[in-house]
Amino acid sequence: MADTRFIHGFHAINTRLRQSAGSVQEIYLAAGRQDGRTRDLVRLAEALGVRVIATDPARLDGMAGGHGKAARHQGVVARVAAAQRHVTLDDVLDTLAEPALLLVLDGVQDPHNLGACLRVADAAGAHAVIAPKDRAVGLNATAVKVACGAADTVPYVTVTNLARALREMQERGVRTVGADAEAEGDIYGADLQASLALVLGAEGSGLRRLTRETCDSLVRIPMHGSVESLNVSVASGICLFEARRQRSLLTTSA
């Protein structure tokens, strides 16, 4: 249907239920799933009056965009209203059952870069992308198209004052780490296992002064060739997947 779209994954659907239950038309769950995350989602959906339908996993693959998507949709897909809904930082943080992993973009102007960042954030399992309302491109049609579905699965949060939003994250126990080419320490030596917001600026200008000063710490991505900077989506991927790598080591050693 032209006025609806599919979103998938437990976090994306839980967030949509909590902040805009009326936009969720149906939830499709892989038949036979009985784990704790599934039971919690079913209880929440039932409390909000949203129908849950047991569905063949192959059909879920198709809803999520094709075969081989099971790891991404996690056995749960929802049909939602196509219109974008406003999501706040609290909406995201209040629904997390694991340490936060956020991507903050300071002043990205190109919608292709924003769309690519959303795709990277989805692939790395980031819980949200945060950006300022002003002096940034915004989630327009080009960004949504380039995101290839990630605009539906990764909450996109716009804030009036980015420095204030960073301080609010810090007050809630989220460590803010900015990527800056002049930083002394590099991304691979930083501790990225706790609740975290990775803050990246636009190509060329990088982080704005106030954003840089507000971050808890700064790191750089080591460069070994002749180029001096990376596309912001590439840099985002390096930082997010390094955080995921560190967290997987923590899980393995537990």
N, C-alpha and C positions, 0 to 999 in steps of 0.2 A: 504494500500500500504506500502511496506517495507521501501520506501524512504521518507515517510511522517509520521507525528504524529499529534495528536490533543493537543491543549492547550486551556485553558478555563479561563473565568473571565475577567472583563473589564481591570484591571490593566495589566495583563500579555499580553493581546492582544494589548492594546494601546502601551505598551513598545516595543513589537515586530514590530509593524507597524512603529514606529518612528525610531527605530535603524536598522531595516532590513526588509523593506516593501517587497522586492523581495522574501523573504522566505515565505511570507504568500500567500497561494494559494486561499483560500476561507474563508469567515466568515459566520457562521450560527447563525442567531438570532431567538429567540423565536417569533413566529408569533404574531402580535398584540402589541408588545412593542413599546411605543411611548414616553418614558420618556426622560429627558434631557441627561442622560449618553448614551442612545441608539442613540439619534440624533447626538450627538457629535462624537460617534464612526463611524456612517454611513458617516458623512461628511468627516472625516479623511480618511476612507477607499476609498471613491469615489475619493477624491483628489489624492490619491496614486494609483488609478487604480486597486483596489482590489475588487472583486465581493462579494456582500453581498446577502445571500439567506435566506428568511424567512422559518423557519423550525418548525415542531411540537416539543413541549417541551419533549415529550417522546423520540424522536430521539436524542435530545441533551443529555438526561440522559445517553443513550447508548454510545454516543461519549465521554462523560466525565468519563466513567468507570463503568456504572451500574446505577440501579435505586436508587432514594434517593439522587442524587447528585445536585439537583437544587440549593440548597443554595450555593454550591461551584462554579458551572459554571455560576451562575447569569443570565442565559438565553442567553449566548453567548459562542460559541465555534469556534475555527479557525483550519483549516488544514494547517500545516506548514511543511517546509522541515525538515527532521529528523536531519540533522547536527546541532550541537550546534553552536550558534552564540556568538561572543564576545560582552559583554555588559559592559558599563562603569558606574561609579557612577553617572555621569552627566545624562546619559541616563535614569536612574531610577528617580533621584530627579526632573528632568525637566518635568516628566509626572505626578507627584503627584497632586491630588486635595484635599488631606487631610494631616494632620501632618504625617511626615515620621515615620515608624516603621521598623527599620533595625536590623538584627542580624549579629554581627561581630564575627567570629571565629578565635582565635589566636592560630594556631599551632595544629589543630586537625589532627591526623595522620591516624586514622582508617576510611576506606571508609564506613563501616557500621554506624559509628557514624555520619559521614557527611550526609549520606542518611537519617538517622533518624532525624537529625537537619533540613533538607530540608522539611521533612514531617511535623514536628512541626511548622516550619515557615509558611508553606502553611495553616495548620489548624488555626493558629492564625492570618492569614491575613497579615503577614509581607510583606513588599514591596521588600525586597531583602536580600540575604545572601552574606556577604562580607568576603573574606579570602585572606591571602597572597599567592602569586604564589609559593614562596619557603618555605621549612620547613612545608609544609602542604600537605595533601593527594591529593587534586585535584579531579575534578568531573570525576572519571573513571567509567567503566561499572558497577562495584559493587555498587558504590554510587548511580548511576542512578537507578539500579534495586531496591535497598533498599528504595529509595525515593518514589517508587510506583506512579510515575507520577508527583511528586512535582518538579522534575528537569525541567519540561516543564512549570510549572506555576509560579515558584518563580525565578526571575532573580538571577543568581549566578555570582557575580562580583569578579574577582581576581585583586589584586593590588600588585605593586612591593614593595612598602614601606607602611606597615600598619599604622605606626605612622603618616606619612604624610597624608594618607587617612583620618585618624581620625581628623587631623587638618583641612582638606578640608571640612569635614562634619561640624565641628564647625563653620567655616567661613560662611557656608550656613544656619546657625541657627539650626543645629541638635545637641542636647545635647548628649554627650557620657557618658554612665554609665557602669562601669566595675563591674563584679561579682568577688568578692575576699573574701575568707573565713575569712580574718583578718580585714575586714572593720568594722567600728564602727556601722554604720546604717544598717538596714536590708531592703530588697526589698519592704516590705509592708509599710514602712514609707517614701519611696522615692516618689517624684512627677514624674510620668511617663506619664503625659497627653500631653505634648508638643512634637514637633518633637524629635525623640529619636533613638539612636543607642545603643543597649544592647551588651556589649562586653564580651565574655566568652572565657576562655582558655581551654587547654586540661586537661584531668584528670591527677592528680599527680602534674604536673608542674604548672598548672594554667596560669595566665597571665604572659607574659614576662615583665621584669622591665620597659622597655621603653613604652610598651603599657599601663601598669598600671599608669605610671606617666603622660601619655598624656590624659587619661580620665578626664572628668570634675569632676566626683565623683565616689566613689566606694560603693558598697552595698554587703551584704552577704545574703545568703538564710539560715534562722534559721534551725538548725538541732536539733531534739529532741530525736534521738535514739543513737545507738552506732556507726553507720557509720560516717566517717569524711567527705566524699565527695559523690557527685552524678555523674552519667553518664552525659556527656555534653548535650546530647539531652534532658534528663529529666530536667536538670537545665535551658536549653533554654526554654522549655515549661513553667516552673514555671514563669520565668521572662516575657516572651512574653504575657502570659495570664493574668498576673497581670497588665501589661500595658493596655491590652484590657479591663479588668474589670474597671480600673480607667477611661478609656475613655468612657465606657458605662455609668458610673455614671455622667460624665460631660454632655453627650448627654441627659440623662434623666432629669437632673436639668435645662437644657437650656430652 
